[in-house]
Amino acid sequence: MSFLSRIMIVKSRAHFSSGSRGRGSEKASFEGTRKRKSAQAKNRVGLLIAGFAVFYCVIGGRLMQYGVAQPLTTSSILPADRLLASRPDLVDRNGAVLATDIRTVSLFAEPNKIIDPDEVIEKLATVLNDLDVKGTYSKLTSNSRFQWLRRQLTPKQQSQILALGIPGIGFRPEKRRFYPGGPTAAHVVGYVNIDNRGVAGMERYVDNQGLADLAAVGMTSSQPLEPVKLSIDLRVQSIVRDVVTEAISKYSSIGAGAVVLDVHTGEVLAMASAPDFDPNNPAEGGEQGWFNRVSNGTFEMGSTFKSFTIAMGLDSGKVNLQSTFDARFPIRIGGFTIKDFHGKGRILSVPEIFQFSSNIGTAKIADTVGIEGHKDFLTKLGLLTKMRTELPEVAYPSQPREWKKINSVTISFGHGVSTTPLQTAVAGAALVNGGKLVEPTFLPRTRAEADKVATQVMKPTTSKDMRFLFEWNGVNGSGRNARVAGFNVGGKTGTADKVVNGRYAHDKNFNAFLAAFPMDNPQYVVLTFCDEPKTEKGNGAALAATSAAPMVKEIITRAAPILGVKPKFGNDGSALLVSY
């Protein structure tokens, strides 16, 4: 091989070797670039994911913050459907309207559209004479977009304000609760607040049955609802309120009340407490007017409790109507002396103990039964536990933490236990209706429905004996001032000294009368009371026989014919007056 040939072969090999090394370098460079770009893409995706994660975490955090934070009140406006949401009418047992809705309008302002607040106030004051100038100015200059200025205007006020042509002022339609009878049945019906929500009485009861919950979630509408019928009779209710309010002025008492109850069904036909209020404008009633003394006030009921003590003795079988007890000498126990207000100083029979209202005789009857038996009997009558009924305003009775003999003695004649007048009337109904305790109701209830919920708390024979005692006292005792010709009224008075600063004040009484009629076949219980009645001398010594008993007489005289009770005259009830 020539030298030239060898040189050409060497160059060829060198060229081939050089080309191989160049292609390997390019391949390595390409792989590096690809990896760098892949890493950059991954980093970018990671950053994008992290950004979205942070974004959604912020949103989630804010949602959680809004969920637990208290809502800020920027205005008091309600959605239009809630402003116009209907409440059911309340009607009496005969269909007479006690409460209903009427359409009205309310005045509002949009402060961001008010140019001259002073001018707006000046113009509004010409229509709204009692306008709160300072408060209205504060609303008109606020940063909110909505402020109520006056709720529930009259049509005349709306027309006058429209004629003023004030920019930034408008009206919203809403409903207002109207009570045609005013204060006649105030404590039974109750009232609503400015947003048409029940605050007291049966108005609150209706809301508690689910209406308030429906309204809260916006499920109420402006469509009329089925009326809610109550047990009260508006005619009888009007009579009872007249008598109760008259007692305030007649006896200069700080309070008075009465209730009429069907003894077989437990229906409350009428209930009134004075002072009272007008539910159309409850703010004017004040706290004294709002206070329902009949169901939400507790009092020592005095000698009306002797009815329950004697019934307890008769029901135990240890006492009968022929039993006698020595009432000649006072009872001294625990540093106290128990004596009779109208003492006879002799041995008394059970009817005489009831007629003369003997503390000594009643205490000895309670002692015959014993402390535990006494407590159990009053518990069965519902006098020591909270009464169950639809009305929200119901108070707990009070009793001693530990019953000792001195407690049993004083409770036997109505001192040491405080109950509500309504539950006293309910227990009184059990004394005359055959011994059945029927929970009171402010809704209609039939006799059959009542029998299903009634509890037999005493023997029918005990109830028969108590009817005799009620009539006996009505004819011969302190109940004579409650008698109504033809209606055979019986009952028991109660004059209790009130506790003032931990001691009994002899010049401050709580007087009550527990009555039933007609005693040959009792249909109704009537309980009346006067809180701190005064005599003409102003010494506060007026007795139940001269204050609470006449109230019963007035109520029965006027209401008995309305209730369908027919008068009877003569020994056998056959003689009727030609004109009554």
C-alpha positions in Angstrom: 0.0 0.0 0.0 1.4 3.3 -1.0 2.2 6.0 1.5 -0.6 8.2 0.1 -3.1 5.4 0.5 -2.1 5.0 4.2 -2.5 8.7 4.8 -6.0 8.6 3.3 -7.0 5.7 5.5 -5.7 7.4 8.7 -7.6 10.6 7.8 -10.8 8.7 7.1 -10.6 7.0 10.5 -9.9 10.2 12.2 -12.9 11.9 10.6 -15.1 9.0 11.6 -13.9 9.1 15.1 -14.5 12.8 15.3 -18.1 12.5 13.9 -19.0 9.9 16.5 -17.8 12.1 19.3 -19.9 15.1 18.0 -23.2 13.2 17.8 -22.8 11.9 21.5 -22.3 15.5 22.7 -25.4 16.7 20.9 -27.4 13.9 22.4 -26.3 14.7 25.9 -27.0 18.3 25.5 -30.6 17.5 24.3 -31.2 15.3 27.3 -30.2 18.0 29.7 -32.4 20.6 28.1 -35.4 18.2 28.2 -34.9 17.6 31.9 -34.6 21.3 32.7 -37.8 22.1 30.9 -39.6 19.2 32.6 -38.5 20.4 36.0 -39.6 24.0 35.2 -43.0 22.7 34.1 -43.4 20.7 37.3 -42.4 23.8 39.3 -44.9 25.9 37.5 -47.7 23.4 38.0 -46.8 23.1 41.7 -46.9 26.9 42.1 -50.3 27.0 40.3 -51.6 24.3 42.6 -50.2 26.0 45.7 -51.8 29.3 44.6 -55.2 27.7 44.1 -54.9 25.9 47.5 -54.1 29.2 49.2 -57.0 30.9 47.4 -59.6 28.3 48.4 -58.2 28.2 52.0 -58.8 31.9 52.2 -62.3 31.5 50.9 -63.0 28.6 53.3 -61.6 30.5 56.2 -63.8 33.5 55.5 -66.9 31.3 55.2 -66.0 29.7 58.6 -65.6 33.2 60.0 -69.0 34.3 58.7 -70.5 31.1 60.0 -69.4 31.7 63.6 -69.6 35.5 63.7 -72.6 37.3 65.2 -74.7 39.0 62.5 -74.2 42.8 62.3 -77.4 44.8 62.6 -77.3 47.4 59.9 -81.1 47.9 59.9 -84.2 46.5 61.3 -86.0 45.7 58.1 -87.4 42.3 57.5 -88.0 40.6 54.2 -91.3 41.6 52.6 -92.8 38.2 52.9 -92.2 38.2 56.7 -93.5 41.7 57.1 -96.8 40.6 55.6 -96.8 37.1 57.1 -100.2 36.3 58.7 -101.0 35.2 62.2 -104.1 33.2 62.8 -107.0 35.1 64.3 -107.9 34.3 67.9 -111.6 33.8 68.5 -113.7 33.0 71.6 -115.7 29.8 72.0 -118.6 31.4 70.0 -116.4 32.8 67.2 -116.2 36.4 68.4 -112.8 37.9 67.2 -110.3 38.5 70.0 -107.3 39.2 67.9 -106.8 39.7 64.1 -104.3 41.1 61.6 -104.8 44.4 59.8 -102.7 45.8 56.9 -100.7 48.9 57.6 -97.6 50.7 56.4 -94.3 51.8 58.1 -92.1 54.7 57.2 -88.5 54.2 56.4 -85.6 56.4 55.1 -82.6 55.7 52.9 -79.9 57.9 54.5 -77.6 57.8 51.4 -80.3 59.6 49.5 -81.1 62.3 52.1 -79.7 65.7 51.1 -80.8 67.9 54.0 -81.7 65.9 57.2 -82.8 69.0 59.1 -85.4 69.8 56.4 -86.7 66.2 56.4 -87.1 66.3 60.2 -88.8 69.7 60.1 -91.3 68.4 57.5 -92.0 65.1 59.3 -92.6 66.9 62.6 -95.6 68.6 61.1 -97.3 65.2 60.8 -95.6 63.2 63.6 -96.0 65.4 66.6 -94.1 63.1 68.9 -91.2 62.6 66.5 -87.9 61.9 68.3 -85.8 64.7 66.7 -82.4 63.7 68.0 -82.9 60.0 67.3 -84.3 60.7 63.8 -81.4 63.0 63.0 -78.9 60.2 64.0 -80.6 57.8 61.7 -80.8 60.2 58.7 -77.0 60.9 59.0 -75.9 57.3 59.5 -73.9 55.4 56.9 -76.6 52.7 56.5 -78.8 52.4 53.4 -82.0 51.7 55.4 -83.5 53.0 58.6 -87.0 52.6 60.1 -88.4 56.0 61.1 -91.9 55.0 62.3 -93.7 51.7 62.4 -97.3 51.1 61.7 -98.7 54.5 60.5 -102.3 55.3 60.1 -103.6 55.9 56.6 -104.1 59.6 57.3 -100.4 59.9 58.4 -99.3 58.1 55.3 -101.3 60.4 53.1 -100.0 63.5 54.8 -96.3 62.4 54.6 -96.8 61.5 50.9 -98.0 65.0 50.3 -94.8 66.4 51.7 -92.8 64.9 48.8 -89.6 64.2 50.7 -86.9 62.4 48.7 -85.3 59.4 50.3 -88.4 58.6 52.3 -90.6 55.5 51.6 -93.2 53.1 53.0 -93.2 49.4 53.5 -96.5 47.4 53.8 -96.8 45.2 56.8 -99.3 43.7 59.2 -100.4 44.9 62.6 -102.2 42.9 65.3 -105.5 44.4 66.4 -107.5 43.5 69.5 -111.1 44.6 69.1 -111.9 44.1 72.8 -108.9 46.2 74.0 -108.1 45.2 77.6 -111.2 42.9 78.0 -109.2 39.7 77.7 -105.7 41.1 77.9 -104.1 38.5 80.1 -105.6 35.6 78.3 -105.0 36.7 74.7 -101.6 38.4 75.5 -100.0 40.6 72.9 -97.3 40.8 70.1 -94.2 42.9 69.5 -93.6 45.4 66.8 -92.7 42.6 64.4 -96.0 40.7 65.0 -94.4 38.0 67.2 -96.2 36.7 70.3 -94.8 38.0 73.6 -97.4 36.9 76.1 -100.6 35.0 76.6 -102.1 32.7 74.0 -100.4 34.8 71.3 -97.1 33.4 72.6 -98.6 30.0 72.9 -99.5 30.0 69.2 -95.9 31.0 68.3 -94.6 28.2 70.6 -96.6 25.7 68.6 -94.4 26.2 65.6 -95.5 29.5 64.0 -92.4 31.3 65.3 -90.1 28.6 63.8 -91.8 28.8 60.4 -91.5 32.6 60.4 -87.8 32.4 61.3 -87.1 30.3 58.2 -89.4 32.3 56.0 -92.0 29.7 55.5 -95.0 31.9 56.5 -97.1 33.7 54.0 -99.7 36.4 53.7 -102.5 33.9 53.2 -105.1 33.8 56.0 -104.6 31.0 58.5 -107.3 29.0 60.3 -108.5 30.8 63.4 -107.5 29.5 66.8 -110.6 29.1 69.0 -110.2 29.7 72.7 -112.3 28.4 75.6 -113.3 31.7 77.0 -116.7 33.3 76.4 -116.2 36.9 75.5 -119.6 37.9 77.1 -118.6 36.3 80.5 -115.1 37.6 80.2 -116.4 41.2 79.8 -118.5 40.7 83.0 -115.6 39.3 85.0 -113.3 42.1 84.0 -115.9 44.7 84.9 -116.3 43.2 88.4 -112.5 42.9 88.9 -111.7 46.5 87.8 -114.6 47.8 89.9 -113.2 46.0 92.9 -109.9 48.0 92.6 -111.8 51.3 93.1 -114.5 50.0 95.4 -112.2 48.5 97.9 -109.1 50.6 97.3 -107.1 47.4 96.7 -103.7 47.2 94.9 -105.0 44.3 92.8 -107.9 42.0 92.1 -108.8 39.0 90.0 -111.3 36.3 89.2 -111.7 33.1 87.1 -114.7 31.1 86.0 -114.0 27.4 85.4 -116.0 24.5 84.0 -115.7 21.9 86.7 -116.1 18.9 84.3 -114.0 20.0 81.4 -111.4 22.3 83.0 -112.2 25.0 80.4 -111.5 28.5 81.5 -114.6 30.5 80.6 -113.2 33.8 81.8 -110.2 35.1 83.6 -109.3 38.7 84.5 -106.6 40.3 86.6 -106.4 44.0 87.5 -104.6 46.3 86.9 -104.4 45.2 83.3 -103.4 46.7 80.0 -104.5 47.3 76.4 -102.8 44.8 74.1 -103.1 47.4 71.3 -100.7 49.5 73.2 -99.1 47.3 75.9 -96.3 49.7 76.8 -98.9 52.0 78.6 -99.8 49.1 81.0 -96.4 49.0 82.7 -95.2 46.1 84.8 -98.2 46.2 87.1 -100.6 45.9 84.2 -98.6 43.1 82.6 -98.6 41.0 85.7 -101.3 38.3 85.6 -102.1 37.7 89.3 -104.5 34.8 88.5 -102.0 32.4 87.0 -98.6 34.0 87.5 -99.0 35.4 91.1 -98.6 33.2 94.2 -100.4 34.0 97.4 -101.3 32.4 100.7 -104.9 31.6 100.0 -106.0 31.7 103.6 -109.1 29.8 104.8 -110.0 28.6 101.4 -107.4 26.0 102.1 -109.6 24.7 104.9 -111.7 23.2 102.2 -108.8 21.0 101.1 -107.9 20.1 104.7 -111.4 18.9 105.6 -111.7 17.1 102.3 -108.4 15.3 103.2 -109.8 14.3 106.6 -113.0 13.0 105.0 -111.2 11.1 102.2 -108.8 9.4 104.7 -111.8 7.8 106.4 -110.6 9.1 109.8 -113.1 11.9 109.8 -116.8 12.1 108.8 -119.4 14.8 108.9 -120.5 13.7 112.4 -116.9 13.9 113.9 -116.3 16.6 116.5 -113.1 18.4 117.6 -112.4 20.4 120.7 -111.9 24.0 119.8 -112.2 25.5 123.3 -108.5 26.2 123.8 -105.8 27.7 121.5 -103.0 25.4 120.3 -99.5 26.3 121.3 -96.7 24.9 119.2 -93.2 25.9 118.2 -93.5 29.2 120.0 -96.7 30.1 118.2 -100.3 30.3 119.4 -103.0 29.1 117.0 -106.4 30.6 117.9 -109.8 31.2 116.1 -110.7 34.6 114.7 -114.4 34.0 115.5 -113.9 31.5 118.3 -116.9 29.7 119.8 -115.0 28.3 122.7 -116.7 24.9 122.5 -116.5 21.5 120.8 -117.3 21.8 117.0 -118.6 19.4 114.5 -117.0 19.3 111.0 -119.8 21.4 109.4 -119.3 23.9 112.2 -115.6 24.0 111.8 -116.2 24.8 108.1 -118.9 27.3 108.8 -117.1 29.2 111.6 -113.7 28.8 109.8 -112.1 27.4 112.9 -108.3 27.3 112.8 -108.1 25.1 115.8 -110.6 22.5 114.5 -108.9 22.5 111.0 -105.4 22.0 112.6 -106.7 19.0 114.6 -108.1 17.5 111.4 -104.7 17.8 109.7 -103.0 16.3 112.8 -105.4 13.3 112.5 -104.2 12.6 109.0 -100.5 13.3 109.7 -97.8 15.3 108.0 -97.0 12.9 105.1 -100.6 12.3 104.4 -101.2 16.1 104.3 -98.4 16.7 101.9 -99.4 13.9 99.6 -103.0 15.0 99.5 -102.1 18.6 98.5 -99.7 17.2 95.9 -102.5 15.1 94.4 -104.6 18.2 94.1 -101.8 19.9 92.2 -101.4 22.6 94.8 -97.7 22.0 95.4 -96.5 21.6 91.8 -96.4 23.9 88.8 -99.8 23.9 87.0 -99.8 22.7 83.4 -101.8 24.6 80.9 -101.4 26.4 77.6 -100.9 29.9 79.1 -97.1 30.6 79.3 -97.4 32.8 82.4 -97.7 30.2 85.2 -95.9 30.5 88.5 -94.4 27.8 90.7 -96.1 27.5 94.1 -93.9 27.6 97.2 -93.8 25.3 100.2 -91.5 24.6 103.2 -88.3 22.8 102.4 -89.0 20.4 105.2 -92.5 19.8 106.5 -92.7 19.8 110.3 -95.8 19.7 112.5 -95.9 23.5 112.8 -95.9 23.7 109.0 -98.7 21.1 108.6 -100.8 23.0 111.3 -100.4 26.4 109.6 -100.9 25.1 106.1 -104.1 23.5 107.1 -105.7 26.9 107.4 -103.9 28.5 104.5 -100.6 29.9 105.8 -97.2 28.6 104.9 -97.9 27.6 101.3 -98.4 30.0 98.4 -100.3 28.9 95.3 -101.8 30.7 92.3 -105.5 31.5 92.4 -106.0 29.5 89.2 -104.7 26.3 90.5 -106.7 26.9 93.7 -109.8 27.1 91.6 -108.8 23.9 89.7 -108.3 22.0 93.0 -111.7 23.5 94.1 -113.4 22.0 91.1 -112.1 18.6 92.1 -113.9 19.0 95.4 -117.3 19.3 93.8 -117.1 17.4 90.5 -116.9 13.9 91.9 -113.2 14.0 92.9 -111.6 14.4 89.5 -108.6 16.7 89.0 -108.8 18.1 85.5 -105.9 20.3 84.2 -107.2 23.7 83.1 -107.3 24.6 79.5 -107.7 27.8 77.5 -108.8 25.8 74.4 -112.2 24.1 73.9 -112.4 20.6 75.4 -115.4 18.2 75.5 -116.5 16.3 78.5 -115.2 13.0 76.9 -111.8 14.6 76.2 -111.6 15.8 79.8 -112.4 12.4 81.2 -109.4 11.0 79.4 -107.0 13.4 81.0 -108.7 13.6 84.4 -107.2 12.0 87.6 -109.3 10.6 90.4 -107.8 12.3 93.5 -110.5 11.6 96.0 -113.5 9.4 96.6 -116.9 10.5 95.0 -118.4 10.3 98.5 -115.8 12.9 99.7 -116.9 15.2 96.9 -120.5 14.7 97.9 -119.7 15.7 101.5 -117.8 18.7 100.3 -120.8 19.9 98.1 -122.9 19.7 101.3 -120.3 21.8 103.2 -120.1 24.4 100.5 -123.8 24.8 100.4 -124.0 24.7 104.2 -121.6 27.6 104.4 -123.3 29.4 101.6 -126.6 29.3 103.5 -125.4 29.6 107.1 -121.8 30.9 107.0 -119.5 33.4 105.4 -120.7 32.6 101.9 -124.1 34.3 102.4 -122.8 37.4 100.7 -122.2 35.4 97.6 -125.7 33.8 97.4 -127.7 34.5 94.2 -131.4 33.8 94.3 -132.2 30.7 92.2 -128.6 29.7 91.5 -127.7 27.9 94.8 -124.2 29.3 95.3 -121.9 27.7 97.9 -118.3 28.3 98.8 -115.6 29.2 101.3 -114.0 32.6 102.2 -110.3 33.1 102.9 -108.8 36.1 104.7 -105.0 35.8 104.9 -102.6 38.2 106.5 -99.9 39.1 104.0 -96.2 38.6 104.8 -94.3 41.9 104.9 -90.5 41.8 105.7 -90.8 38.3 106.9 -93.7 38.9 109.3 -97.4 38.8 109.0 -99.0 42.2 108.8 -102.4 42.4 110.3 -103.4 45.5 108.4 -102.7 44.0 104.9 -104.9 41.1 103.8 -105.3 38.9 100.8 -109.0 38.1 100.5 -110.4 35.3 98.4 -113.6 33.4 97.9 -113.9 29.9 96.3 -117.4 29.3 95.1 -119.3 26.7 93.0 -122.8 26.7 91.5 -125.4 25.3 91.3 -124.6 23.2 94.4 -127.3 20.6 93.6 -125.3 19.8 90.4 -122.2 21.9 90.2 -121.2 23.1 86.7 -118.9 26.0 87.4 -116.3 27.2 89.9 -115.8 30.9 90.5 -112.8 32.2 92.4 -112.4 35.9 93.2 -109.8 37.8 95.2 -108.8 41.3 96.4 -105.2 42.2 97.3 -105.0 44.5 100.2 -108.6 45.8 100.3 -109.3 48.7 102.7 -112.3 49.7 104.7 -113.6 53.3 104.9 -111.3 53.8 107.9 -108.3 52.8 105.7 -107.0 50.2 108.2 -107.0 47.3 105.7 -109.1 45.1 107.9 -111.7 44.3 105.2 -112.7 40.6 105.2 -113.3 38.3 102.3 -116.9 38.0 103.2 -117.3 41.8 102.5 -115.0 42.1 99.5 -114.4 38.8 97.6 -117.8 37.3 98.2 -119.8 40.2 96.8 -117.6 39.9 93.7 -118.7 36.3 93.2 -122.4 37.4 93.6 -122.1 40.0 91.0 -120.4 37.7 88.5 -122.9 34.9 88.9 -125.9 37.2 88.8 -124.9 38.5 85.4 -123.1 35.5 83.9 -125.2 32.5 85.0 -128.0 33.0 82.4 -125.3 33.5 79.7 -123.7 30.2 80.7 -127.1 28.4 80.4 -127.7 27.8 84.1 -131.4 27.9 84.8 -132.5 29.4 88.1 -134.6 27.3 90.5 -136.9 28.6 93.2 -138.7 26.9 96.0 -137.7 23.9 98.1 -138.0 21.5 95.2 -137.0 24.0 92.5 -140.3 23.8 90.7 -141.4 27.3 91.4 -140.2 29.8 88.8 -140.6 33.5 88.6 -142.8 34.7 85.8 -140.3 37.4 84.9 -136.7 36.9 85.9 
